[in-house]
Amino acid sequence: MDKLEAMNAFARVVALGSYAEAGRALGLTRSAVSKAVMELEQVLGARLLDRTTRRVSPTEAGLSYYERCLDILSRIEETELQVSRLHDEPRGVLRINAPMSFGMLYLGDAIAAFMAAYPDLGVEMTLNDRFIDPVEEGVDVTIRIAALADSSLIARKLAPARRVLVASPAYLATHGAPATPDDLAHHRWLGYGATGLQRWSYTKADGSTATVPLKIALNANNGHILRDAALAGQGIAELPTFLVGCDLAAGKLTLVLPGFQRPELGIYALYTPNRYLAAKTRVFIDFLVARFGTCPEWDRFDS
């Protein structure tokens, strides 16, 4: 029995006046309680209890030690309760990392609504498009848009992230609308990623995969740049619906080859594995799941 357990056993003996009663209260045998008190006396070099056949009572040293034990044990209980409440109630500061475009478009209003619902919870948010290590950077929740590979992180899907081919009506009126994926080779392509020749892959009706070489008109590592170029009639781009859903609903952009889209991605909340997930993290993820759902607002352009 460690010292804290021994102190607790001693305090119960004094409060109840009996080794047997203290043992029943603690779920221990009478001999285990007696042994714990004797070990304390040996460590302290002082007799803590006067023992008679009918009752156990504290010595002067024992009474002083009992009062200190009560203070220490109550402080420990209070500390444990405070820590436990951090996991039961959303308190403290919630640190969030998210991608730039999605964060600017949809997380600003979401964070404001979340803060209104949980006014005692502070929020720190950073936006960037690199995949961070949440442990190293002290982040509670990382939001990413991807087809997730194996990871040591736990992921919860917040919403789908469809990718669509789009172009402006003016571009299609001038250059014609592709009838098949192979026709993309003859169009101006607005691409996300590295420079040089790129290829667009798609799944045929028989389940096989084919690729089309692309003629790059613009490469950019930001979806807003590609969207602006598409709106200006500069080519065809493949972009997520959360970025162009409003433009499609307004008729500013048109779907290209709607039957040949690539596999859907997902918008995920990532967090480190933890048996005791903090309430602030749990309620925030639940909030976003409820807010976005399986048919988010950006996918309602064709409804």
Buried (B, 14 or more C-beta within 10 A) or exposed (E): BEEEEBBBBBBBBBEBBBBBBBBBBBEBEBEBBBBBBEBBBEEEEBEBBEEEEEEBEBBEBBEEBBEEBBEBBEEEEEEEEEEEEBBEBBBBEBBBBBBEBBBEBBBEEBBEEBBEEBEEBEBEBEBEBEEBEBEEEEBBBBBBBBEBEEEEBEBBBBBBBBBBBBBBEEBBEEBEBBEEBEBBBEBBBBBBEEEEEBEBEBBEEEEEEEEBEBBBBBBBEEBBBBBBBBBEBBBBBBBBBBBBBBBBBEEBBBBBBEEBBBEEBBBBBBBBEEEEBBBBBBBBBEBBBEBBEEEBBBBEBEE
